[in-house]
């Protein structure tokens, strides 16, 4: 029997300009930034391509704009980092998050009256309304936690994560997004948005069906590096 207590998420201090937390009695603070337009545009273009593919219009490449490698720190271990591909996506601006939560939840409920495959236009219509509606936040990204394993334990110990996005060739658009991570519980608005974003496509073929999500992550960006490979010049 495991006598160790389960990990507990750290409390973050989040202001419009900074995000901070206690790290062993030392306060660590980071300046929040806005995600660059080039990154946000690439993120949304990848989603539109996937939507088109689901509608039978075109073929989307590997969905790199949704599946970054999430890197967290293994404190005290020989190999200092843990990695894993996780679905991480955009969120609405704070003033609109509840509106889109209600829209997604209603679309999911209505899909039960049409059959899953037949409800695809309804479900896509809801997410297109968000992606194309001008309400995408440049201040955060979100993901759901499923398994509560290494990533979760690491983030409870040290809430820092790097998201490494890589697109398909021949360009291989790539971004490193360094973040401070807020762990959300089901009663919080951004958890609800991440939950319904996933549920709208839970039973489609590109997902492994999983309906239990104990936590969500809200990634607050503090640094973005464009890692797209370019020809070396003298």
N, C-alpha and C positions, 0 to 999 in steps of 0.2 A: 504493500500500500504506500502510495506516494505521500510523504509527510510534508512536502514543500507546499506552501500556500500558492494558489494560482496567481499569475502576474496581474498587476493592476496598472491601468493606464495612468500616465502622469497628467497632472493638471497643467494646462498651458495658460499663460497670460497673453491674450490676443487683443491688440489694439489696432486702429487703422494703419499705424506705421510700423509696428514691431510685433514680434512673437517671441515669448520668453518662457523659460522653465527652470526649475531647480535641478541641478545635477550634482548630487552629493554635497549639498550645502552651498554650492556656488551657483549664482544666477547666470544663465547664459541667454543672451538676447540677440536676435537677428532682425535686420531691417527687412520688412516685406517689400516685394517688388511686384510689378505687373508683368504678366507673361508677354513676350514680344508678339506683335501682330503676325510676324512671319510664322511663328510657332502655332498660334491659335488658328490662323488660316489653314495651315497644313493639317492640323488636327481635325478641323471641320471638313476639309476636302476629303480626307480619308473616310469619314463617316458617310458623306454623300455618295462616295463610290461604293461603299458597302450597301447602302440603301438601294442604289441602282441595281446592284447584282441580285439582291433579294427579290427585286421586281422583274428580274430576267433581262435587264438592260445593261449589258457589258459584263466584264469580269474584273473584280477587284483583286489586287495582289494581296499577299499576306498582310493582315490587318495590323501593321506596325504602329499605326497612329492610335491604336487602342491597347496594345499589349507591350508596354515597355518592360524592360528588366528593372525590377525594384531591388535596390541594393540597401541593406541595413548592416549595422555593425555587430559582430560577435565579440563582445568584450571578453578578454582573457583567454582567447583561443588561438591556436597556432595559425589558422587561416582566418583573417580578421573580418571577412565579409560574407554575408549570406545573400544569395541572389534568387530571383524567381520572376517569371513572366506573370503579370497580373493585369487584368482589365482596369484601366484608369481612364476616366473621361472627364469632359468639361461639366461645369455646373452653372446654374443660372446666377445672375446677380442676386444679392440677398433679398432685395425687395420683391423678387418674382419667384423665389423658390417654392413657396407654398402653392402658388398658382399652377406651376408645372407639376408639382406633386399631385394635385387634384386632377389635372388633365390626364396624367399617366395612369393614375389609379382608375379613373373612369373608363379609359380606353381598355384597360385590362379587364375590368368587369364586363364591358360590352362585348369583348372578344368571346366570352363564354356563350353568348347567344348566337354566334356565327360559326363556331368551329375554329380551331386554331389556324389552320392554313387559310381558310376563307377570311379570317380577320386580319390578315397581313396588311392590306391597304389601310385599315383603320389604325393599326398600331404604328405603321410607318408614318401615317399622317400626323400622329401626335408627336413623334420625335423630330420629324421635319419642321414642325411648327417651332420647336425649341431651337434647333440648329440654325434655321433660317430667320428666326424672329428678332435677332439683334439683342438678345438678352443674355448672351453667354458671358460669364465672368472671366476677367483676366487675372483674378486674384487667388484662384484656388482650383484644384482638381480633386476628384473623389474616386474611391474604390470601395469594394466590399471585402470584408474579411470572412473567410469560410472556415478554415481549419484550426485557427488559433495555435499555430505551431511556431516555427522559428521567427518568421517576420513579426508576428504579433509579440512574442516574448522580447525580441530585440527592441521593438518600438516602445514597449512598456518601460524598458530600462533606459533607452536613449532615443527620444522621438525625432531622429534625423534619418532621412532617406534620400537617396538619389534615384531619379527616374531616368533611365537611358532608353530613348526612343530611336529606332532605326527603321527607315522606310525601305522600299524595294529598289532594285537597280533600274536603270543605270545610274540614277542620281544618288541613291542611298542617303536621302535626307536624314539627318541625325541631330538629336538634341540631348543635352544633359541638363536635367532640371533638378537642382538641389533644393530640398524642402525641409520644413519643420512640420511634423505630422500630428494632427489632432485626432484622437481616437473618439469616435462618436457612438452613442448608444441609440437604440431604436426610437426613443421619444424625440430625438432631435431632427430638425427640418432637413438638413443635408443628408443625414442617414436615410430619411424617408425618400428623398430624391434618388439617391444611389440605389436603394432597394427597388423602387418601381422602374427605374431605368433598366435594371437587369430582368425583372419579372416580365416586362413586355416582350422579351425575346428568350425567355428561359427554356422553352420547349422547341426552339428552332435548332436545326442540325449543327450549327457552329458552336453551340454551348454544351457543356457537360451539365446535365440537369442537377441543380442543387438549390433547394428552397430554404435552407437554414442559414441565416447570416447574423451572427451574434454582434458584430461591430461593423462600422464603416470607418474609412480613413478620409480625412480632409487634409490634402497636401497644400501647405502654404508656401509658395515659391519664395526663395531668398536669393537665388542666383540661377541664371540660365546661360549655358554655353552652346553655341552652334558648333556641332562636331561633324558637320557634313564634310566628307573628304573632297579635297580640291587638288588640282595638279600642283606639284611643288615647283616654285619659281626661284630662280637665282636672285 
